[in-house]
Every structure is written in C-alpha cells, then in structure tokens.
Amino acid sequence: MENSELKKDRFKRVASRRVDNILKGIRSLSKCSNVNNYEYNEEDLNKMVKAIKEELKTMETLYKKNLKSNTESFNF
C-alpha cells in the first residue's frame, strides 16, 4: 500500500472516531434541555449554539485552506 493510501486510511479511522465522539457529546448536551432537571434561558442557548457554530466554522476553514493548492506565489 502506498503512503497516500495509508494516510487516507488513517484519516478515515481517526476522523470517524472523533466525529462519533462529537456527536455523542452533542447528544449528551441535548439532555440538558430537560426543564425538569435544568434551568436555562434563550440567552444561555444562544451562547452555546454560537460557540459550537464558531468552532465548527473554524474547523471547516482549516480543512478548506488545506485543500487548496499550496502554490501561494503569483502566476499568470
């Protein structure tokens, strides 16, 4: 197997596990929506959602930046 295939396999294995952990974390956080056990308001919700969205946007930006060609020099 060549190096790029090894990297691809490693990415799939590691990224799958990390995405699964994130999804489990979000599901766990969703359990805090039970008003019988927790008290929160719309401002609290907005802060949580904003923080999550900002981090997700940062991750997306990093991935897209690394997908672009590494040629940062000027070309015609």
Secondary structure, DSSP 8 states (H G I E B T S, - for coil): --HHHHHHHHHHHHHHHHHHHHHHHHHHHHGGG-TTT----HHHHHHHHHHHHHHHHHHHHHHHHHHS-S--S---
